[in-house]
Amino acid sequence: MSGAVVIAGAGQAGLQVAASLRAGGFAGEIVLVGEEPRLPYQRPPLSKAYLKADAGLETLLLKPEAFYEANRIETRLGTRVASIDRTNRRVALSSGDDLSYEWLVLATGARNRLPPIGGVSRPNVHALRDAGEAERLRAALVEGARLVVVGGGFIGLEVAASARARGLRVTVLEGAARLMGRVVSPVLSEFFLEAHRAMGTDVRLGASVATIEGEGEGASGDATGVRLADGTVIPADLVLMATGVVPNDEMAAEAGLATRGGVQVDAFMTTEDPAIFAIGDCAVFESPFADGPVRLESVQNAIDQAKCVAARILGGTAPYRSVPWFWSDQGSFKLQIAGITTGADHVHLSGSREAGRLVAYCFRGEKLLGIETVNRPGEHMLGRRILEGDLKVLRSDVSADDFDLKRHLAELSPAR
Ligand SMILES: Cc1cc2nc3c(=O)[nH]c(=O)nc-3n(C[C@H](O)[C@H](O)[C@H](O)COP(=O)(O)OP(=O)(O)OC[C@H]3O[C@@H](n4cnc5c(N)ncnc54)[C@H](O)[C@@H]3O)c2cc1C
């Protein structure tokens, strides 16, 4: 295989395709086109370690500059892929250049979703997706300042914990009845609610934000508070909108490719056009670990889908079927999820809330959908192995008083 591979999006997934292609012996040209002005970097620390310390952004680079030259990966940074000409297999770049491809990989990720409420564009209202936004947010995290976080999902809660560690006064506003409601079981939502309150954060559930109030004409001045639908105003020196993301799938749609809340791909991450793949946060796919089509936002998903596509370009025939897993660091708690636990109808909790070490086994009927853990990395790894290997762990097993996952797996016969 020696034709050119053009990758739109120089993030976690885009870089991984390039790296895996070279590692697999791909001899052709590889061009990595990235809208951001910097080499691919890790996003997870942006809401965690990066906010708490003073390290520079260069410490987050996924690969040093020398890697790209050594591996003959051409980078076009600060440049967008603007459109796709499928007939002639060419892409137009925002720089005015165009590139021809034999394979095109869409790894365009996602962007912040801002709700249509007044005041979101005020200068001290932040969002957090990229390094520039993290730099700006970190500079505003001044001890004693009042931070209002809108959105009680992973990113909002991670920032809340980081800001508390820096001595800010923090309020989290979540519209739903529980925290992280899209991704974890109710028992873990409850655990994290208590944990954040114990960290000193004022968490309000069922809080519907009406507008962001502030100084100046229109929305030109700084935010001074967040007004809820019930009229309450929460004073703020800065606001973080952590209200989710939307996939960057418009360019694919304009090129006539199917999208449904993300670029639609098959089990090989191929779009309807066999020369075009989509991976990572921008792709919607049928996962064997979910009921219907899913779009996942995780490093695991970005890396493993990239590896699948690189293998495919190199002639491989294996479909994508990696076990999804996720993590989130909130204060001293490491939350890890193996599998997709949404839709569980029975959750068995073991461990100790007081010690902050928990394992939640999430079942639908007799089927184990996944395992959620807090500060139990060993059980998380075992959970991934169970889901990978189709080993069965039954509801009746985990509800036994003396159940121990490690021992249980050791005893498990392959026939079960
Ligand atoms: C603050 C934060 C914390 C996170 N924490 C965790 C965590 O703890 N654990 C975890 O598993 N995941 C975490 N994630 C999610 C994880 O970072 C993403 O799932 C992962 O980065 C997805 O990789 P990607 O390559 O699909 O997209 P991205 O990394 O977003 O990269 C896409 C890139 O494409 C660029 N782009 C878009 N359109 C174009 C175009 N037309 N032409 C050229 N370039 C384009 C974008 O600017 C971007 O640089 C976090 C994300 C954020 C923002």
The ligand as a Tripos MOL2 file, in Angstrom:
@<TRIPOS>MOLECULE
LIG
   53    58     1     0     0
SMALL
NO_CHARGES

@<TRIPOS>ATOM
      1 C1        -11.0310   18.8350   28.8810 C.3       1 LIG1
      2 C2        -11.1650   17.4200   28.3830 C.ar      1 LIG1
      3 C3        -10.9170   16.3710   29.2470 C.ar      1 LIG1
      4 C4        -11.0510   15.0600   28.7950 C.ar      1 LIG1
      5 N1        -10.8040   14.0340   29.6620 N.ar      1 LIG1
      6 C5        -10.8640   12.7540   29.2250 C.ar      1 LIG1
      7 C6        -10.5560   11.6700   30.0900 C.ar      1 LIG1
      8 O1        -10.2590   11.8510   31.2710 O.2       1 LIG1
      9 N2        -10.6120   10.4140   29.5850 N.ar      1 LIG1
     10 C7        -10.9320   10.1630   28.2900 C.ar      1 LIG1
     11 O2        -10.9590    9.0140   27.8590 O.2       1 LIG1
     12 N3        -11.2470   11.1770   27.4510 N.ar      1 LIG1
     13 C8        -11.2060   12.4520   27.8810 C.ar      1 LIG1
     14 N4        -11.5160   13.4860   27.0330 N.ar      1 LIG1
     15 C9        -11.9920   13.1550   25.6630 C.3       1 LIG1
     16 C10       -10.8370   12.8840   24.7310 C.3       1 LIG1
     17 O3         -9.8630   13.8710   24.8370 O.3       1 LIG1
     18 C11       -11.4090   12.8300   23.3020 C.3       1 LIG1
     19 O4        -12.3170   11.7580   23.2580 O.3       1 LIG1
     20 C12       -10.3140   12.6400   22.2740 C.3       1 LIG1
     21 O5         -9.4490   13.7410   22.2610 O.3       1 LIG1
     22 C13       -10.9440   12.4520   20.8930 C.3       1 LIG1
     23 O6         -9.9560   12.4420   19.9160 O.3       1 LIG1
     24 P1        -10.2800   12.9170   18.4400 P.3       1 LIG1
     25 O7         -8.9910   12.8390   17.7080 O.co2     1 LIG1
     26 O8        -11.4770   12.2210   17.9430 O.co2     1 LIG1
     27 O9        -10.7060   14.4440   18.5820 O.3       1 LIG1
     28 P2         -9.8530   15.6730   19.0490 P.3       1 LIG1
     29 O10        -8.7940   15.2530   20.0130 O.co2     1 LIG1
     30 O11       -10.8290   16.7040   19.4770 O.co2     1 LIG1
     31 O12        -9.1220   16.1790   17.7390 O.3       1 LIG1
     32 C14        -9.8130   16.6690   16.6260 C.3       1 LIG1
     33 C15        -8.9910   17.7600   15.9940 C.3       1 LIG1
     34 O13        -9.4870   18.0240   14.6910 O.3       1 LIG1
     35 C16        -9.4410   19.4140   14.4490 C.3       1 LIG1
     36 N5        -10.3590   19.6920   13.3290 N.ar      1 LIG1
     37 C17       -11.7120   19.7740   13.3360 C.ar      1 LIG1
     38 N6        -12.1820   19.9880   12.0890 N.ar      1 LIG1
     39 C18       -11.1060   20.0420   11.2840 C.ar      1 LIG1
     40 C19       -10.9520   20.2100    9.8810 C.ar      1 LIG1
     41 N7        -11.9940   20.3630    9.0580 N.pl3     1 LIG1
     42 N8         -9.7030   20.2260    9.3680 N.ar      1 LIG1
     43 C20        -8.6320   20.0680   10.1910 C.ar      1 LIG1
     44 N9         -8.7080   19.8960   11.5170 N.ar      1 LIG1
     45 C21        -9.9400   19.8530   12.0650 C.ar      1 LIG1
     46 C22        -9.8430   19.9860   15.7860 C.3       1 LIG1
     47 O14        -9.4510   21.3410   15.8800 O.3       1 LIG1
     48 C23        -9.0470   19.0820   16.7320 C.3       1 LIG1
     49 O15        -7.7540   19.5580   16.9430 O.3       1 LIG1
     50 C24       -11.4150   14.8090   27.4480 C.ar      1 LIG1
     51 C25       -11.6680   15.8720   26.5800 C.ar      1 LIG1
     52 C26       -11.5530   17.1720   27.0330 C.ar      1 LIG1
     53 C27       -11.8290   18.3200   26.1010 C.3       1 LIG1
@<TRIPOS>BOND
     1     1     2 1
     2     2     3 ar
     3     2    52 ar
     4     3     4 ar
     5     4     5 ar
     6     4    50 ar
     7     5     6 ar
     8     6     7 ar
     9     6    13 1
    10     7     8 2
    11     7     9 ar
    12     9    10 ar
    13    10    11 2
    14    10    12 ar
    15    12    13 ar
    16    13    14 ar
    17    14    15 1
    18    14    50 ar
    19    15    16 1
    20    16    17 1
    21    16    18 1
    22    18    19 1
    23    18    20 1
    24    20    21 1
    25    20    22 1
    26    22    23 1
    27    23    24 1
    28    24    25 2
    29    24    26 1
    30    24    27 1
    31    27    28 1
    32    28    29 2
    33    28    30 1
    34    28    31 1
    35    31    32 1
    36    32    33 1
    37    33    34 1
    38    33    48 1
    39    34    35 1
    40    35    36 1
    41    35    46 1
    42    36    37 ar
    43    36    45 ar
    44    37    38 ar
    45    38    39 ar
    46    39    40 ar
    47    39    45 ar
    48    40    41 1
    49    40    42 ar
    50    42    43 ar
    51    43    44 ar
    52    44    45 ar
    53    46    47 1
    54    46    48 1
    55    48    49 1
    56    50    51 ar
    57    51    52 ar
    58    52    53 1
@<TRIPOS>SUBSTRUCTURE
     1 LIG1         1 GROUP 0 **** ****
